[in-house]
């Protein structure tokens, strides 16, 4: 997410941090580079113009001139102005009589059906009783796709062939009321472009079910094209929020920065992958930090809490600090890390020097290394995993053959494991003193 933009901005900030004092020429050069970086990321030109004007006004002012570290102060200003541009958090408004209806709208291919499944999963995890409604009778297999998602989530899907979408929505609402559902999510039809027929149908559906939220799903990878699409839907139906899908790509993505300022419609969720758990609540402060390479520690903790078994993790941590953990523990931790999501997204959330170092390694290389490590450990016997000290030359050759790797790979893994175990023993003895600063 924003990999290219993050890299460009960090180049600018690195130059600023090296200077003890900033001249007007330094500020002008930095502002010019920030402007180019935002335009290349496909941020709308009017948003860029306002952003850099505010940035320059503050960067040449007293708050920078009097700062002990002017370069860091400029980074702080960029962070604050980026948050202001991204807008305020806008949580779902699920109030009123049940079921509360959420209507998803958008063009074909924007990811509405997948977003419906993701939203159903999220709301169910919050204790809501959810029903999905298949309101797209036109796209081939749209109903079957939603039904498949419903089966995976164990969420009921209301669908009826040959029934016009407005009438279908009304029938679904009646069933949801009788069934005691607290939330009803309606997946609607899209078109390849904005047209009157699409808007008339959406207005008719809205009149039948009175949604508390009407969310437009927009493909973030289409760049500035997302802005007229959002404006077209906003002018035709009463939009309450946006879901930006496909934010895991690095195809510029400037729509996420521009869309609130240009349309006035708040962003509520970001789709960050294909899996049903890849839906993030929109948080401008955390997103700004990730864009600037500052990481997202809160988001990282939330992913870890969702993926890790607290009781098991606590026991593993205790064994680690005593230097007693085994290769079995190590493999289990790797599996849990992979459950947190794509490694590239996890690396984006790491702060400071650790995050910068991790981002220098391609995520696919990390994935390959994790798979290789798991294959090597899986090729060991239980006794070997629990006591790697018994791994002599013949055992290592057998493990290499079984895992499809080289003996050198096995040797390297065993060495890394021993160094990690020794590091944790040192951590317990010193309380962390003498370890490198990773988050500075």
Rosetta blueprint (number, residue, H / E / L):
1 X L
2 X L
3 X H
4 X H
5 X H
6 X H
7 X H
8 X H
9 X H
10 X H
11 X H
12 X H
13 X H
14 X H
15 X H
16 X H
17 X H
18 X L
19 X L
20 X L
21 X L
22 X L
23 X L
24 X H
25 X H
26 X H
27 X H
28 X H
29 X H
30 X H
31 X H
32 X H
33 X H
34 X H
35 X H
36 X H
37 X H
38 X H
39 X H
40 X H
41 X L
42 X L
43 X L
44 X L
45 X H
46 X H
47 X H
48 X H
49 X H
50 X H
51 X H
52 X H
53 X H
54 X H
55 X H
56 X H
57 X H
58 X H
59 X H
60 X L
61 X L
62 X H
63 X H
64 X H
65 X H
66 X L
67 X L
68 X L
69 X L
70 X H
71 X H
72 X H
73 X H
74 X H
75 X H
76 X H
77 X H
78 X H
79 X H
80 X H
81 X H
82 X H
83 X H
84 X H
85 X H
86 X H
87 X L
88 X L
89 X L
90 X L
91 X L
92 X L
93 X L
94 X L
95 X L
96 X L
97 X L
98 X L
99 X L
100 X E
101 X E
102 X E
103 X E
104 X E
105 X E
106 X L
107 X L
108 X L
109 X L
110 X L
111 X L
112 X H
113 X H
114 X H
115 X H
116 X H
117 X H
118 X H
119 X H
120 X H
121 X H
122 X H
123 X H
124 X H
125 X H
126 X L
127 X L
128 X L
129 X L
130 X E
131 X E
132 X E
133 X E
134 X E
135 X E
136 X L
137 X L
138 X L
139 X L
140 X L
141 X L
142 X H
143 X H
144 X H
145 X H
146 X H
147 X H
148 X H
149 X H
150 X H
151 X H
152 X H
153 X H
154 X L
155 X L
156 X E
157 X E
158 X E
159 X L
160 X L
161 X L
162 X L
163 X L
164 X L
165 X H
166 X H
167 X H
168 X H
169 X H
170 X H
171 X H
172 X H
173 X H
174 X H
175 X H
176 X H
177 X H
178 X H
179 X H
180 X L
181 X L
182 X L
183 X E
184 X E
185 X E
186 X E
187 X E
188 X E
189 X L
190 X L
191 X L
192 X L
193 X L
194 X L
195 X L
196 X H
197 X H
198 X H
199 X H
200 X H
201 X H
202 X H
203 X H
204 X H
205 X H
206 X H
207 X H
208 X H
209 X H
210 X L
211 X L
212 X L
213 X E
214 X E
215 X E
216 X E
217 X E
218 X E
219 X E
220 X H
221 X H
222 X H
223 X L
224 X L
225 X H
226 X H
227 X H
228 X H
229 X H
230 X H
231 X H
232 X H
233 X H
234 X H
235 X H
236 X H
237 X L
238 X L
239 X L
240 X L
241 X E
242 X E
243 X E
244 X E
245 X E
246 X L
247 X L
248 X L
249 X L
250 X L
251 X L
252 X L
253 X L
254 X L
255 X H
256 X H
257 X H
258 X H
259 X H
260 X H
261 X H
262 X H
263 X H
264 X L
265 X L
266 X L
267 X E
268 X E
269 X E
270 X E
271 X E
272 X L
273 X L
274 X L
275 X L
276 X L
277 X L
278 X L
279 X E
280 X E
281 X E
282 X L
283 X L
284 X H
285 X H
286 X H
287 X H
288 X H
289 X H
290 X H
291 X H
292 X L
293 X L
294 X L
295 X L
296 X L
297 X H
298 X H
299 X H
300 X H
301 X H
302 X H
303 X H
304 X H
305 X H
306 X H
307 X H
308 X L
309 X L
310 X H
311 X H
312 X H
313 X H
314 X H
315 X H
316 X H
317 X H
318 X H
319 X H
320 X H
321 X H
322 X L
323 X L
324 X L
325 X L
326 X L
327 X H
328 X H
329 X H
330 X H
331 X H
332 X H
333 X H
334 X H
335 X H
336 X H
337 X H
338 X H
339 X H
340 X L
341 X L
342 X L
343 X H
344 X H
345 X H
346 X H
347 X H
348 X H
349 X H
350 X L
351 X L
352 X H
353 X H
354 X H
355 X H
356 X H
357 X H
358 X H
359 X H
360 X L
361 X L
362 X L
363 X H
364 X H
365 X H
366 X H
367 X H
368 X H
369 X H
370 X H
371 X H
372 X H
373 X H
374 X H
375 X H
376 X H
377 X H
378 X H
379 X L
380 X L
381 X L
382 X H
383 X H
384 X H
385 X H
386 X H
387 X L
388 X H
389 X H
390 X H
391 X L
392 X L
393 X H
394 X H
395 X H
396 X H
397 X H
398 X H
399 X H
400 X H
401 X H
402 X H
403 X H
404 X L
405 X L
406 X L
407 X H
408 X H
409 X H
410 X H
411 X H
412 X H
413 X H
414 X H
415 X H
416 X H
417 X H
418 X H
419 X H
420 X H
421 X H
422 X H
423 X H
424 X H
425 X H
426 X H
427 X H
428 X H
429 X H
430 X H
431 X L
432 X L
433 X L
434 X L
435 X L
436 X L
437 X L
438 X L
439 X L
440 X L
